[in-house]
Amino acid sequence: NPCTKVIDLGGRTAVPGLIDNHNHFVLLGMRPGHDTRLETAASIPDVQARIQSRVKTVPAGAWITAMGGWNIKQFAEDRFPTLAELDKGAPDNPVILFQSFTGPAATNTPGKKFFDQRNIPVSETGAIAANAPSIAALNALRSIQTFEDEKQGTLDALAYSASVGVTTN
């Protein structure tokens, strides 16, 4: 066919780009803290490993967050990680895992200290109840977020999208 153009890839593979037309991309980029994807974690040790990996890529003491896109039902343990379990993943970084933006949520020791200072109720095991307490926790994180944090979050969101094959948002 005279309209056909053949391109020799030299043994490489071409994969078509994926376009996501509804993914709340800006919202992902503006989440407080350093977003950590948990949607494929199958257990609490998986969560700990992802948090440990994320700690290596962020500034010392920076927040590690996971907000939505996952559910405790996907974990073999069928529950949130405890404060002690999250401490194993990130003993020196505050961590908060929101099942959704209205919670429930779980945090570790540095996170609990932050929320305690703001009178946000956190149980001794790191649990933050759904609705008002989780919303207060999210708003407390947003209150310390800078424009530079939002720009970094957007760059992280772009990198994540590209890593799973999304080429256009």
Phi, psi and chi 1 to 4 in degrees:
 res  aa     phi    psi   chi1   chi2   chi3   chi4
   1 ASN       -  128.6 -178.7  -20.8      -      -
   2 PRO   -68.6  -16.2   18.8  -26.5      -      -
   3 CYS   -90.6   -1.9  -65.8      -      -      -
   4 THR   -90.2  133.9  -58.7      -      -      -
   5 LYS  -115.6  123.3 -178.6  177.2 -179.4 -177.8
   6 VAL   -98.2  130.1  176.0      -      -      -
   7 ILE  -118.9  120.5  -59.3  171.9      -      -
   8 ASP   -82.3  113.6 -177.8   -4.1      -      -
   9 LEU   -85.6    0.9  -63.2  177.0      -      -
  10 GLY    61.4   36.7      -      -      -      -
  11 GLY    90.9   -8.7      -      -      -      -
  12 ARG   -79.9  163.9  -66.6  173.1  -65.4 -173.8
  13 THR  -106.0  134.8  -58.3      -      -      -
  14 ALA  -102.1  131.2      -      -      -      -
  15 VAL  -122.0  131.0  177.5      -      -      -
  16 PRO   -65.0  147.7   19.1  -26.2      -      -
  17 GLY   -69.8  150.2      -      -      -      -
  18 LEU  -105.2  134.5  -59.8  173.8      -      -
  19 ILE  -111.0  124.0  -60.5  170.7      -      -
  20 ASP  -105.2  112.1 -169.9  -25.0      -      -
  21 ASN   -94.6    3.3   66.1  -13.5      -      -
  22 HIS  -156.7   85.0 -173.9   95.6      -      -
  23 ASN  -136.0   11.5   66.6   -3.5      -      -
  24 HIS    53.5   44.9  -57.6  -82.2      -      -
  25 PHE   -59.9  -44.3 -173.7   77.5      -      -
  26 VAL   -62.9  -41.2  171.9      -      -      -
  27 LEU   -60.8  -41.9 -176.8   60.5      -      -
  28 LEU   -60.8  -44.3  175.8   61.5      -      -
  29 GLY   -66.5  -27.8      -      -      -      -
  30 MET   -96.8    7.7  -67.1  178.7   62.4      -
  31 ARG   -66.2  140.3  -70.7  178.0  179.4  177.7
  32 PRO   -70.3  154.6   17.0  -21.8      -      -
  33 GLY    76.7 -172.3      -      -      -      -
  34 HIS  -102.7  104.8  -65.8  -87.8      -      -
  35 ASP   -58.5  135.5 -175.7   57.3      -      -
  36 THR  -128.2  119.7  -56.2      -      -      -
  37 ARG   -78.2  128.4  -53.1  -52.3  -49.8  150.8
  38 LEU  -119.2    4.3  -60.8  179.4      -      -
  39 GLU   -62.4  -19.6   62.9  -92.6   12.8      -
  40 THR  -110.7    7.7   59.8      -      -      -
  41 ALA   -70.7  131.6      -      -      -      -
  42 ALA  -104.5   -6.3      -      -      -      -
  43 SER  -159.8  169.0   66.1      -      -      -
  44 ILE   -64.4  -39.7  -70.5  172.1      -      -
  45 PRO   -58.7  -33.8  -29.4   37.5      -      -
  46 ASP   -63.0  -44.1  -77.3   -4.3      -      -
  47 VAL   -60.3  -46.7  171.5      -      -      -
  48 GLN   -59.0  -42.7  -69.7  169.1  -44.2      -
  49 ALA   -64.3  -40.7      -      -      -      -
  50 ARG   -67.2  -38.6  -73.6  164.5 -159.1 -125.0
  51 ILE   -66.3  -44.2  -69.7  169.7      -      -
  52 GLN   -58.8  -41.3  -72.4  169.3  -19.3      -
  53 SER   -64.9  -40.9  -68.2      -      -      -
  54 ARG   -67.6  -38.1 -169.5   66.0  166.5  128.9
  55 VAL   -55.3  -35.9  165.0      -      -      -
  56 LYS   -67.6  -15.3  -64.9  174.4 -173.2  174.0
  57 THR  -110.2    3.4   67.1      -      -      -
  58 VAL  -123.3  162.6  -57.6      -      -      -
  59 PRO   -60.7  152.3  -21.0   31.2      -      -
  60 ALA   -55.7  133.4      -      -      -      -
  61 GLY    77.8    2.3      -      -      -      -
  62 ALA   -73.6  151.9      -      -      -      -
  63 TRP   -69.3  135.8  -84.6   92.0      -      -
  64 ILE  -108.3  125.2  -53.3  -64.5      -      -
  65 THR  -130.8  153.0   58.3      -      -      -
  66 ALA  -141.0  119.9      -      -      -      -
  67 MET  -128.7  105.4  -62.8 -177.7 -171.8      -
  68 GLY    71.4  173.1      -      -      -      -
  69 GLY    84.1    1.3      -      -      -      -
  70 TRP  -147.3  168.0   60.6  -85.8      -      -
  71 ASN  -149.7  144.8 -170.4  -67.7      -      -
  72 ILE   -60.1  -22.4   61.0  169.5      -      -
  73 LYS   -63.8  -20.4  -63.9  -69.3 -177.4 -169.0
  74 GLN   -80.2  -14.9   75.8 -167.6   50.7      -
  75 PHE   -85.9  139.5  -55.8  148.1      -      -
  76 ALA   -54.4  -33.4      -      -      -      -
  77 GLU   -78.8  -15.4  -60.0   84.6   -2.7      -
  78 ASP    55.7   43.2 -166.6   22.2      -      -
  79 ARG  -160.9  167.4   62.3  173.3  175.5   79.9
  80 PHE   -70.5  151.2  -87.6   92.8      -      -
  81 PRO   -65.0  149.1  -16.5   27.4      -      -
  82 THR   -84.7  168.3   64.3      -      -      -
  83 LEU   -53.2  -47.7 -179.5  139.8      -      -
  84 ALA   -63.1  -38.7      -      -      -      -
  85 GLU   -68.7  -37.2  -70.7  166.4  -26.1      -
  86 LEU   -70.8  -33.1  -68.6  174.0      -      -
  87 ASP   -60.6  -35.9  -78.0  -13.3      -      -
  88 LYS   -63.6  -33.5  -72.6 -178.0 -177.4  176.5
  89 GLY   -75.9  -34.8      -      -      -      -
  90 ALA  -152.9   82.0      -      -      -      -
  91 PRO   -68.5  -25.1   21.6  -29.9      -      -
  92 ASP  -111.2   -3.7  -59.5  -42.8      -      -
  93 ASN  -113.5  137.4  -69.5   71.2      -      -
  94 PRO   -68.8  142.6   21.1  -26.6      -      -
  95 VAL  -131.4  140.6  173.0      -      -      -
  96 ILE  -142.7  133.3 -171.6  165.3      -      -
  97 LEU  -116.6  114.3  -48.8  179.9      -      -
  98 PHE  -100.0  126.4  -72.9   92.3      -      -
  99 GLN   -67.8  -34.6 -171.8  163.7  -72.6      -
 100 SER  -149.9  176.2   74.8      -      -      -
 101 PHE   -65.0  -19.0  -72.7   99.1      -      -
 102 THR  -103.2   11.5   58.5      -      -      -
 103 GLY    84.1 -168.9      -      -      -      -
 104 PRO   -65.9  174.1   26.3  -31.5      -      -
 105 ALA  -143.7  167.8      -      -      -      -
 106 ALA  -140.2  145.2      -      -      -      -
 107 THR  -135.0  170.2 -167.9      -      -      -
 108 ASN  -105.6 -171.9   66.8  -14.7      -      -
 109 THR   -60.5  -51.2  -61.0      -      -      -
 110 PRO   -60.8  -36.0  -24.0   33.9      -      -
 111 GLY   -65.5  -43.1      -      -      -      -
 112 LYS   -60.1  -41.3 -176.0  173.3  177.0   -0.6
 113 LYS   -59.6  -44.5  -73.0  178.3 -172.4  173.6
 114 PHE   -59.8  -49.5  173.5   84.8      -      -
 115 PHE   -70.0  -36.4  -64.9  123.6      -      -
 116 ASP   -59.1  -39.9  -76.0  -11.7      -      -
 117 GLN   -64.8  -20.0  -68.6  169.8   -8.1      -
 118 ARG  -107.9   13.9  -72.9  153.8 -180.0   82.3
 119 ASN    57.3   36.0  -63.0  -45.0      -      -
 120 ILE   -98.7  120.9  -63.5  167.5      -      -
 121 PRO   -67.7  125.1   18.3  -23.4      -      -
 122 VAL  -131.0  129.9  177.6      -      -      -
 123 SER   -70.0  168.9   78.0      -      -      -
 124 GLU   -63.9  -21.5  -69.4  -54.5  -48.4      -
 125 THR   -93.9    3.9   62.0      -      -      -
 126 GLY    93.3    5.5      -      -      -      -
 127 ALA   -78.8  139.5      -      -      -      -
 128 ILE  -121.4  123.3  -57.9  172.7      -      -
 129 ALA   -65.1  156.5      -      -      -      -
 130 ALA   -66.6  164.2      -      -      -      -
 131 ASN    69.1 -125.0  -59.9  -42.8      -      -
 132 ALA   -51.2  -47.9      -      -      -      -
 133 PRO   -64.1  -42.0  -24.4   35.5      -      -
 134 SER   -68.0  -39.3  -74.7      -      -      -
 135 ILE   -64.7  -39.8  -67.6  167.5      -      -
 136 ALA   -62.8  -40.0      -      -      -      -
 137 ALA   -63.7  -45.0      -      -      -      -
 138 LEU   -62.5  -43.8  178.1   56.0      -      -
 139 ASN   -65.1  -34.2  -72.6  -24.1      -      -
 140 ALA   -63.8  -40.2      -      -      -      -
 141 LEU   -67.7  -41.1  -69.1  175.8      -      -
 142 ARG   -63.2  -31.8  -74.2  178.7  171.2  155.5
 143 SER   -68.4  -21.6   75.7      -      -      -
 144 ILE  -103.3   -0.2   62.4  168.7      -      -
 145 GLN   -78.5  136.5 -170.8  177.2   24.2      -
 146 THR  -104.6  168.6   66.7      -      -      -
 147 PHE   -61.4  -37.0 -178.3   65.3      -      -
 148 GLU   -62.2  -39.0  -70.2  -58.9  -46.4      -
 149 ASP   -60.8  -43.0  -65.6  -25.4      -      -
 150 GLU   -65.0  -39.8  -69.3  173.8  -10.2      -
 151 LYS   -63.0  -42.7  -73.1 -166.7  -45.1 -172.4
 152 GLN   -65.1  -40.2 -175.8   58.7   56.2      -
 153 GLY   -60.6  -38.5      -      -      -      -
 154 THR   -67.8  -41.4  -58.5      -      -      -
 155 LEU   -62.4  -40.3  -68.6  172.2      -      -
 156 ASP   -63.4  -40.6  -71.4  -11.7      -      -
 157 ALA   -64.3  -41.0      -      -      -      -
 158 LEU   -61.4  -44.5  -74.0  167.2      -      -
 159 ALA   -63.4  -41.3      -      -      -      -
 160 TYR   -63.6  -47.5  171.4   71.9      -      -
 161 SER   -55.5  -47.6  -71.5      -      -      -
 162 ALA   -62.7  -36.1      -      -      -      -
 163 SER   -66.2  -23.6   77.6      -      -      -
 164 VAL  -105.3   12.6  -64.6      -      -      -
 165 GLY    90.9    5.4      -      -      -      -
 166 VAL   -82.2  119.8  175.4      -      -      -
 167 THR  -104.4  -14.5   57.7      -      -      -
 168 THR  -142.9  132.3  -55.2      -      -      -
 169 ASN  -114.9      -  -70.4  -76.4      -      -
